Amino acid sequence: MKKFRHKIYWTFNIVVALLLIISHFSSYLSPEVFWPAAFLSFTYPLLLIINILFIAWWFFKDFKRALLSIIFITLTYSSLSHLFPVNFSSPPKTSDAASKIVLTSWNVRLFDLYNWSKNNETKNKMFDYLVKRNSDVICFQEFFHQNKKNSPFITKDILTEILKAKEIHQEYTTKAIDDQYFGSATFSSYPIVKRGRIDFGDAPSNICLYTDVLIDSDTVRIYNLHLASIRLSNEDHKFIEEISENNKSVKLQSGSLKIFSRMKKAFSLRAKQVGLIAQNISVCEHPVIVMGDFNDTPNSYTYRQLTKNLTDIHNQLNSGIGGTYSGFGNIFRIDYILVSEEITAKSLVVNKLKYSDHYPLEAILTINR
C-alpha cells in the first residue's frame, strides 16, 4: 500500500513539474494568438508551491525524486526571480552631482468617489499623504476631476494648489453627467515639453500617457499607463468569498465561467495594449520611466514584453512579492515602475495605505551622466 501511494505521488509530481515548465514558457506567448497561455502562466505561483511541497516530501522519503522538482524550478528561474526576487546588495552608487527624482505612482480609485472606504475623509487623507510625500513627479491612474467650482471633486485644482508638482498632463477617457471626468494624470515639478497619449480602441476606459519632462539638461519620457482589468463585479467578489468559505450553495459553474470569460478578455486586451506601448518606447530617443497599473502579474506576457529592455526596480532593489493590490490577501503585484539603462533606481517602497484598492509606489531615481 505504501509503495502504491508513493507511485501515485510520484506520478502527480511529474505532472505538476511538467506543468511548471509549460506555465513558465507560456508567458512568452501572446494571449491574442493563444489565449490559454495566459491562464497557464497565471498558475505558475500555485504550481511552484506544489513543487516545493514535493521537494520537502521526497527529501525525507526518497531524495533522488526530489531532484525532479529542484531541476524544473531551476529551469524556470527567470519566472521565480520575477515573482519573488531576493536582494542582499546595497543600491547602486551614483555621482553626487546626479539629480535626485522623487516619484509616486498610484491608482487612486477615483479618490474614493463612491465612498468604497466608508469614510468621508478618505479623499482628504489622500491629499494629506501627497503633500507630505512631496514628489517631483506623480502618476495617477483612475484619476477623477470635476470642473465646476462648487463641485466636491475639483481634484485637479486642489492638487495644483497644494503640490509642488504643478505642471499637469491629464487625459480623460470618459466624460459623464456633464461634469465628471475619468482618466489618468501626470503631475510634474519639472517643465513638460511634450504631451502624448496612446489610445486603446477596444478598451476606451484604459489609456497610456507619455510626458516628456526637462530635468536639468536632460529630457526624460514618463509613461503613465493603466491597462485593462478583469473588471470583477460585486457579485464576482461575493462569489469568490463564498468559494473561500466553502459555501456549497454557490452556483460554482456559472460563477466560474463568468470570471473565466472576464479574465480571457482582459488577457487579450492587455496583449494588444502592451504591443502599442512597447512600439512607442522602442522609437523613443530619451531615457524612459514607465509607471502605472499593469493589472497583470510578474509571470505574464504583459510584464515580459515591457521588461525586455527595461528594468523592474522592485526586482533590482527589493526582496519578496511586494504586493501592490490590497485585495486577495495582498499577494498580487500588479503596479510597477520600470526604467531604461540611463536611469538608476535608489529606492522603492510600497506604502501600505488603505485609502485605495492599490497601494502607492514611492521611488527615488537618478539620471546617469
C-alpha positions as CSV (number, residue, x, y, z in Angstrom):
1,M,0.0,0.0,0.0
2,K,2.8,2.4,0.9
3,K,4.6,1.7,-2.5
4,F,1.3,2.3,-4.4
5,R,0.8,5.6,-2.5
6,H,4.3,6.7,-3.4
7,K,3.7,5.8,-7.0
8,I,0.6,8.0,-7.1
9,Y,2.6,10.9,-5.5
10,W,5.4,10.4,-8.0
11,T,3.1,10.5,-10.9
12,F,1.4,13.6,-9.7
13,N,4.8,15.2,-9.0
14,I,5.9,14.5,-12.7
15,V,2.7,16.1,-13.9
16,V,3.0,19.3,-11.8
17,A,6.7,19.6,-12.7
18,L,5.9,19.5,-16.4
19,L,3.1,22.0,-15.9
20,L,5.5,24.3,-14.1
21,I,7.8,24.3,-17.2
22,I,4.8,24.9,-19.5
23,S,3.5,27.7,-17.4
24,H,6.9,29.4,-17.4
25,F,7.2,29.3,-21.2
26,S,3.5,30.3,-21.7
27,S,4.3,33.8,-20.6
28,Y,6.3,34.3,-23.8
29,L,3.2,33.6,-25.9
30,S,0.7,36.4,-26.7
31,P,-2.8,35.7,-25.4
32,E,-4.0,37.3,-28.7
33,V,-2.5,34.4,-30.5
34,F,-3.1,31.6,-28.0
35,W,-5.3,32.7,-25.1
36,P,-4.9,29.6,-22.9
37,A,-1.2,30.6,-22.5
38,A,-2.2,33.4,-20.2
39,F,-4.1,31.1,-17.9
40,L,-1.2,28.7,-17.8
41,S,1.3,31.4,-16.9
42,F,-1.1,32.7,-14.2
43,T,-0.9,29.3,-12.5
44,Y,2.9,29.5,-12.1
45,P,2.9,30.5,-8.4
46,L,0.5,27.7,-7.4
47,L,2.5,25.1,-9.3
48,L,5.7,26.5,-7.8
49,I,4.3,25.9,-4.3
50,I,3.2,22.4,-5.1
51,N,6.6,21.6,-6.4
52,I,8.2,23.0,-3.3
53,L,6.0,20.8,-1.2
54,F,7.0,17.8,-3.2
55,I,10.7,18.6,-2.6
56,A,10.0,18.7,1.1
57,W,8.1,15.4,1.0
58,W,10.7,13.5,-1.1
59,F,13.6,15.0,0.9
60,F,12.7,12.6,3.8
61,K,11.3,9.8,1.7
62,D,13.5,9.4,-1.4
63,F,15.8,12.4,-2.1
64,K,16.6,11.4,-5.7
65,R,13.0,12.0,-6.6
66,A,13.2,15.5,-5.0
67,L,15.7,16.3,-7.7
68,L,12.9,16.4,-10.4
69,S,11.2,19.5,-8.9
70,I,14.5,21.1,-7.9
71,I,15.7,20.8,-11.5
72,F,12.5,22.1,-13.0
73,I,12.2,25.0,-10.6
74,T,15.8,25.9,-11.6
75,L,14.9,25.8,-15.3
76,T,12.2,28.4,-14.6
77,Y,14.5,30.7,-12.6
78,S,13.5,33.9,-14.5
79,S,9.9,33.4,-13.6
80,L,10.8,32.7,-10.0
81,S,13.1,35.8,-9.8
82,H,10.3,38.0,-11.2
83,L,7.8,36.7,-8.7
84,F,10.0,36.6,-5.6
85,P,13.3,38.4,-6.0
86,V,15.9,38.2,-3.3
87,N,18.4,41.1,-2.9
88,F,21.2,41.4,-0.4
89,S,23.3,44.1,-2.1
90,S,23.1,47.9,-1.4
91,P,21.5,50.2,-4.0
92,P,23.9,51.2,-6.8
93,K,26.1,54.2,-6.2
94,T,25.7,57.4,-8.3
95,S,27.6,60.6,-8.7
96,D,27.0,63.3,-6.1
97,A,26.1,65.6,-8.9
98,A,23.3,63.3,-10.1
99,S,19.8,64.8,-9.8
100,K,17.5,63.0,-7.4
101,I,14.0,62.4,-8.7
102,V,11.2,61.6,-6.2
103,L,8.3,59.8,-7.8
104,T,5.0,58.4,-6.8
105,S,2.7,56.1,-8.9
106,W,-0.8,55.4,-7.6
107,N,-4.1,54.1,-8.8
108,V,-6.3,56.3,-6.6
109,R,-9.6,54.6,-7.4
110,L,-11.3,57.9,-8.3
111,F,-10.2,59.4,-4.9
112,D,-12.9,57.3,-3.3
113,L,-15.7,58.9,-5.3
114,Y,-18.3,56.3,-4.4
115,N,-17.1,56.1,-0.7
116,W,-15.9,52.5,-1.0
117,S,-13.8,53.1,2.1
118,K,-17.0,54.1,4.0
119,N,-15.0,57.1,5.3
120,N,-15.9,60.6,4.1
121,E,-12.4,61.8,5.0
122,T,-10.5,59.4,2.7
123,K,-10.1,61.9,-0.2
124,N,-8.6,64.5,2.2
125,K,-6.3,61.9,3.7
126,M,-5.0,61.0,0.3
127,F,-4.3,64.7,-0.3
128,D,-2.5,65.0,3.0
129,Y,-0.3,62.0,2.1
130,L,0.6,63.5,-1.3
131,V,1.6,66.8,0.4
132,K,3.8,65.0,2.9
133,R,5.3,62.8,0.1
134,N,6.3,66.0,-1.8
135,S,7.1,64.1,-5.1
136,D,8.7,65.7,-8.1
137,V,6.5,63.5,-10.4
138,I,3.2,61.8,-9.6
139,C,1.4,59.4,-11.9
140,F,-2.3,58.9,-11.1
141,Q,-4.4,56.1,-12.6
142,E,-8.2,56.2,-12.2
143,F,-8.0,59.9,-11.8
144,F,-11.3,61.8,-11.4
145,H,-12.0,65.5,-11.7
146,Q,-14.9,67.9,-11.9
147,N,-14.7,71.4,-13.4
148,K,-17.4,73.3,-11.7
149,K,-16.1,75.3,-8.8
150,N,-18.8,74.2,-6.4
151,S,-18.3,70.5,-7.2
152,P,-16.9,68.3,-4.4
153,F,-14.2,66.8,-6.6
154,I,-12.3,69.7,-8.1
155,T,-9.3,67.4,-7.8
156,K,-7.0,69.0,-10.3
157,D,-7.5,72.5,-8.9
158,I,-6.8,71.3,-5.3
159,L,-3.7,69.3,-6.3
160,T,-2.1,72.1,-8.3
161,E,-2.6,74.4,-5.3
162,I,-1.2,72.0,-2.6
163,L,1.5,70.1,-4.5
164,K,4.9,71.3,-5.7
165,A,4.3,69.3,-8.9
166,K,2.1,71.9,-10.6
167,E,2.6,71.1,-14.3
168,I,-0.1,68.7,-15.5
169,H,-0.7,66.3,-18.3
170,Q,-4.2,64.9,-17.9
171,E,-6.1,62.8,-20.4
172,Y,-9.7,61.6,-19.9
173,T,-11.3,58.5,-21.3
174,T,-14.8,59.2,-20.1
175,K,-17.0,62.2,-19.5
176,A,-20.2,61.6,-17.7
177,I,-23.1,63.7,-16.5
178,D,-21.8,66.9,-17.9
179,D,-19.0,67.5,-15.3
180,Q,-17.4,64.2,-14.4
181,Y,-14.1,63.3,-16.0
182,F,-12.4,59.9,-15.7
183,G,-8.9,59.1,-16.8
184,S,-5.2,59.4,-15.9
185,A,-3.0,62.3,-15.0
186,T,0.7,63.0,-14.6
187,F,1.8,65.9,-12.3
188,S,5.4,67.2,-12.6
189,S,7.5,69.8,-10.8
190,Y,9.7,69.8,-14.0
191,P,8.8,71.6,-17.1
192,I,6.7,69.5,-19.5
193,V,8.0,69.9,-23.1
194,K,5.7,67.3,-24.8
195,R,2.5,65.5,-24.1
196,G,1.1,62.5,-25.9
197,R,-1.4,59.6,-25.4
198,I,-1.7,56.1,-26.7
199,D,-5.4,55.1,-27.1
200,F,-6.7,51.5,-26.9
201,G,-9.6,51.3,-29.3
202,D,-11.1,48.0,-27.8
203,A,-10.8,49.3,-24.2
204,P,-11.8,53.0,-24.2
205,S,-11.6,53.2,-20.4
206,N,-7.8,52.4,-20.4
207,I,-5.1,54.8,-21.6
208,C,-1.3,55.4,-21.6
209,L,0.0,58.9,-21.3
210,Y,3.6,59.8,-22.2
211,T,5.0,63.0,-20.9
212,D,8.5,64.5,-21.8
213,V,9.9,66.5,-18.9
214,L,13.0,68.5,-18.8
215,I,15.2,67.6,-15.8
216,D,18.2,69.9,-15.7
217,S,19.5,69.5,-19.3
218,D,18.0,66.0,-19.8
219,T,14.7,65.2,-21.4
220,V,13.0,62.2,-19.8
221,R,9.9,60.5,-21.1
222,I,7.5,59.3,-18.4
223,Y,4.8,56.7,-19.4
224,N,1.8,56.6,-17.1
225,L,-0.3,53.5,-18.1
226,H,-3.5,51.9,-17.0
227,L,-4.1,48.6,-18.7
228,A,-7.3,46.5,-18.9
229,S,-8.5,45.0,-15.7
230,I,-10.7,41.9,-15.2
231,R,-13.5,44.2,-14.0
232,L,-14.8,41.9,-11.3
233,S,-18.3,43.0,-10.2
234,N,-19.5,43.0,-6.6
235,E,-21.3,39.8,-7.5
236,D,-18.0,38.2,-8.6
237,H,-16.2,39.2,-5.4
238,K,-19.0,37.8,-3.4
239,F,-18.8,34.5,-5.4
240,I,-15.0,34.3,-4.6
241,E,-15.6,34.9,-0.9
242,E,-18.2,32.2,-0.8
243,I,-15.9,29.8,-2.5
244,S,-13.2,30.5,0.1
245,E,-15.7,29.9,2.8
246,N,-16.7,26.5,1.2
247,N,-20.3,27.6,0.8
248,K,-21.8,24.6,-1.0
249,S,-24.9,26.6,-2.1
250,V,-22.8,28.6,-4.5
251,K,-23.5,28.2,-8.2
252,L,-20.0,27.1,-8.9
253,Q,-20.2,26.5,-12.6
254,S,-21.9,29.8,-13.7
255,G,-19.8,31.9,-11.4
256,S,-16.6,30.4,-12.5
257,L,-17.5,30.7,-16.2
258,K,-18.3,34.4,-15.8
259,I,-14.9,35.1,-14.1
260,F,-13.1,32.9,-16.7
261,S,-14.7,34.9,-19.5
262,R,-13.7,38.2,-17.9
263,M,-10.1,37.1,-17.5
264,K,-9.8,35.8,-21.0
265,K,-11.0,39.1,-22.4
266,A,-8.6,41.1,-20.2
267,F,-5.6,39.0,-21.1
268,S,-6.2,39.6,-24.8
269,L,-6.8,43.3,-24.4
270,R,-3.6,43.8,-22.4
271,A,-1.6,41.9,-25.0
272,K,-2.7,44.4,-27.7
273,Q,-2.2,47.4,-25.4
274,V,1.3,46.4,-24.4
275,G,2.2,45.9,-28.0
276,L,1.3,49.6,-28.8
277,I,3.2,50.8,-25.7
278,A,6.3,48.8,-26.5
279,Q,6.3,50.1,-30.0
280,N,6.2,53.7,-28.8
281,I,9.0,53.0,-26.3
282,S,11.2,51.4,-29.0
283,V,11.4,54.6,-31.0
284,C,11.8,57.0,-28.1
285,E,15.1,58.8,-28.1
286,H,15.0,59.8,-24.4
287,P,15.6,58.0,-21.1
288,V,12.4,56.2,-20.2
289,I,10.4,55.7,-16.9
290,V,7.3,53.6,-17.1
291,M,4.9,53.7,-14.2
292,G,1.4,52.5,-13.6
293,D,-1.2,49.9,-13.1
294,F,-0.4,47.0,-15.4
295,N,-3.3,44.8,-14.0
296,D,-1.0,41.8,-14.6
297,T,1.4,39.7,-12.6
298,P,5.2,39.3,-13.0
299,N,4.6,36.0,-14.7
300,S,2.6,37.4,-17.5
301,Y,3.1,38.2,-21.2
302,T,2.4,41.9,-20.4
303,Y,5.3,42.0,-17.9
304,R,7.7,40.2,-20.1
305,Q,7.1,42.5,-23.1
306,L,7.6,45.7,-21.1
307,T,10.7,44.4,-19.3
308,K,12.5,43.2,-22.4
309,N,14.6,46.4,-22.5
310,L,13.6,48.0,-19.2
311,T,14.5,47.2,-15.5
312,D,11.9,46.5,-12.9
313,I,13.2,48.4,-10.0
314,H,11.4,46.2,-7.4
315,N,13.4,43.2,-8.7
316,Q,16.6,45.3,-8.7
317,L,16.3,46.7,-5.2
318,N,13.8,44.7,-3.1
319,S,13.1,41.2,-1.9
320,G,9.8,39.3,-1.7
321,I,6.5,39.5,-3.5
322,G,5.9,43.2,-2.9
323,G,2.1,43.1,-3.3
324,T,0.6,46.3,-4.6
325,Y,-3.1,45.3,-4.6
326,S,-4.8,45.3,-1.3
327,G,-7.4,42.6,-2.1
328,F,-6.9,38.8,-2.0
329,G,-4.5,38.9,0.9
330,N,-2.1,41.4,-0.7
331,I,-0.4,38.7,-2.8
332,F,-0.6,40.3,-6.2
333,R,2.0,42.7,-7.6
334,I,0.3,44.5,-10.5
335,D,1.7,48.0,-10.2
336,Y,5.2,48.7,-11.4
337,I,8.0,51.2,-12.0
338,L,10.4,50.3,-14.9
339,V,13.4,52.3,-16.1
340,S,15.8,52.4,-19.0
341,E,19.5,51.9,-18.6
342,E,20.1,55.7,-18.4
343,I,18.2,55.7,-15.1
344,T,19.5,54.4,-11.7
345,A,17.0,53.4,-9.0
346,K,17.9,54.3,-5.4
347,S,14.9,53.1,-3.6
348,L,11.3,51.7,-4.0
349,V,8.7,51.5,-1.2
350,V,5.2,50.1,-1.4
351,N,3.3,52.2,1.1
352,K,0.5,50.1,2.6
353,L,-2.0,52.9,2.8
354,K,-5.6,51.7,2.9
355,Y,-7.2,54.6,1.0
356,S,-7.5,52.9,-2.3
357,D,-7.5,49.3,-3.5
358,H,-4.0,49.9,-4.8
359,Y,-1.0,51.0,-2.7
360,P,1.1,53.9,-3.8
361,L,4.6,53.2,-5.1
362,E,7.3,55.6,-3.8
363,A,10.6,55.7,-5.7
364,I,13.8,57.7,-5.8
365,L,15.7,57.7,-9.1
366,T,18.8,59.4,-10.6
367,I,19.8,60.1,-14.2
368,N,23.2,58.6,-15.2
369,R,25.6,61.1,-16.6
